[in-house]
Amino acid sequence: MLSGTLANGWKATRRLLPTLLLGLVGGALAYGAGLPLPWLLGAMLVTTAASLTGVRLRSPGGSRQVVLVIIGVMLGTAFSPGMSGDLLHWGASLIIMLLATAVMMAISVSFSRRVAGYSADTALYAGVPGGVSAVTLMAMNSRADLRIVGMTHAVRILILLLAIPPILQGIGHVSLQPGTRDLAQWLWLPSLGETGWLIAAGVGGSWLGRRLRLPNALLFGPALVSAALHITGMSQAAIPPTVMALAQVVIGVSVGVRFAGTSLREMGRNLLMAALQAVMLLLVAVLAAWGAHELTGYSPAAALLAYMPGGAPELSLVALSLNIDPAFVTSHHLLRISVLILAMPVLLNYYKKRSA
């Protein structure tokens, strides 16, 4: 049985290799060109282009789940013993984020119903500003058009990630240039004891996340355990830069392959609707981030990443890669996804009654 499992795992990995190699090439080219977020955006752009031209790429699948655990552990390393008091000071920003989320929901669902002409189920699940994995699973038990739901979320994440560098550049005070590393820095590994803490956070957090039925359990479970270890001072372990780069490649590839099988001719209108919706929600996030900065004094860059509509793994990874208060960003996305998932049944009944 074990040999059969290993054989199946090797076959799945072998089938995924072309996709990962393409993502690595895209990331390396972007890194060499000095682009911001090179491993993430480079991998995403080359695989998106390949998917839209008809190339069949294999989805990371299980590899993405492993990467979610790694990102969760990495997010927890952003916490430190001196941060415990900050959690209480984020209240105003969290309230602003929830208000912005309500505005985003109203805009996206209204646009999907009145302009795009989607059904109530499709409009609701496609319009949720976050939690794409959980939302897609919930949509499977409804009458929503899963292809439109998945494509809308994929286009939104794509546009958000592409918009981050120029917007942050406009905000200023954020370095978008990838740090240059020599071979020794790329090959750096934590000590055996630190590695043990990181593995324990990943394994224990995955179990805890599923046990507590957290949204995106493989991301937020390890993040909570890792944060607890770091905020109590039990661990000061960090993730090697090579692992972070590989995580960015897998996440970038997982966005790009979502466009596999998408015909520009057949899906042109739906792609346009998704893009317009994404731009509108992005504008809401920018305005909310500016307002939060003016009212609370929080970093506009951190507020922007925290308020952006969706893609918790992607946006949290961006915050980590650019060192833009990842603990702040992650906390906001965890609250948003939790509230949205709890509110989905109520919202679905509301919109169905309005459309009846």
SULLIN-V327210 format. One record per helix or strand of 3 or more residues. SS is the DSSP state (h for helix, s for strand). FROM is the first residue (numbers start at 1). LEN is the number of residues. If there is no record, write none. Layout:
ss = {SS:SS}
from = {FROM:FROM}
len = {LEN:LEN}
//
This chain:
ss = {h:h:h:h:h:h:h:h:h:h:h:h:h:h:h:h:h}
from = {2:38:62:81:86:91:120:132:146:183:192:217:241:264:300:312:326}
len = {31:15:15:3:4:24:8:8:26:4:20:15:19:33:8:11:30}
//
